[in-house]
Amino acid sequence: QVQLVESGGGLVQPGGSLRLSCAASGFTFSSAYLYWVREAPGKGLEWVSTINRGGRIYYADSVKGRFTISRDNAKNTLYLQMNSLKPEDTALYYCAAAAGDFGSWGQGTQVTVSS
């Protein structure tokens, strides 16, 4: 059974940092493209970052230079290090995985940036 479980969200002040984790199971993690996507209140889904199976990385312009995506294939875990957080980063953050005809999402972890 495929499972993606996010953790690490919380309340942080503007300028602060958080590290999100996504623990994966039930598929070949090392072969998957991995994504972080967020949904802010009243807005649609926004792609944040991708890391492919070769380690190539892509970021949305809105987070470039502040967020860092990484993966640990030995631990089947995806990470998102978020620095210099802004109120507009407040959202429910989802991890997602895709490989071949397989795709799955986690349940999300809430990040709130507020003073």
N, C-alpha and C positions, 0 to 999 in steps of 0.2 A: 504494500500500500504506500503510495507516494505521500510524503508529508513534508511541508515546509513550515517551520515555526520561527517567527520573528521574536526578538526580545531586545531590550536595551532602551526602549523609548522612555519618555518622561517629561518633566517640566524643567526647563533651563532658561536662564536669563539671556537676553541678547548678548552676543559675543561669546557665549559659552560653547561647550563641546559635548557631543554624545557619540557613542559608538553603538551602532545597531549590529545585531547578529542574526543570522538565519540558519538554523540547523536543518539539514536536509536528510531524508532517508527514502528508501524505496525505489531508487533509480541510480544510474551510473553518474554520479555527481561530476566526475572529472570530464565527462563528455558533453556536458550541458552548457548552453549559453545561460548566463545568470543576469538578472535584472533587479534594479530597485525602481519602484514606481510609487508615486504619492498621490494622495487625494486630499486637497484642502477643503475646508468647509465651504459649501456653496459653489465649488468649482469641479471641473471634471478631472479625470486621471491625467497625471503629468509624468512622463518618463523622466527619470533622474539619471540613471547610469546603467551601463552594460559592461560586463566582462565576458569575453568569449572563452572557448575551451583552450585557446592558445595563449590566453592572458592579455589579449588586446583589449584596451579600455576606451570607453566613450562616456562623455558627460554632457548633460544639458548645459547650455550657456549660463543658466541661472545658478548653477552650483559649481561651475568650473573654478578651480583654484581654492575652493573651500572644502569640498567633499572628496574623499578617497575611497574607491571601491577596491576590495581585495577578496581573494578566495583561498581557502586552505583545503586542498583536495584530500589530504590525509585525515582531516577532521570532518569532511563533508559540510563545511560551514562557509557561508558568505558573510562579508562584513561591509559596513558603510561607516567610515569615520567622518563625522560632520564637525567642522570647526567654524568659528566666526558665524554662529547661527544668527539668523534674522527672524523677526516676527513672521515674515512671509514664508518661512520654512515650516511653519505650523501645519501639520497634516498627519493623516494616517499613512504610514509607510509600509508598503508591501514588498516582499521579495517574490520573484517569479523565476521559473526555470523552464527551458525548452531544449529539446533534442529530438531530431527527426520528427515524428508525428506526435510526440509527447509534449505536454505543457501543463504547468500547474502553478498555483498561487498559494501564498500563505494567508493567514487571517489578518495580518497587519499589526503594527505597533504604533501607538500614538506618540507623536512628538509635538510638544507645545513650547513655543518660545515666547516668553512674556516676562516683563518685569513686575 
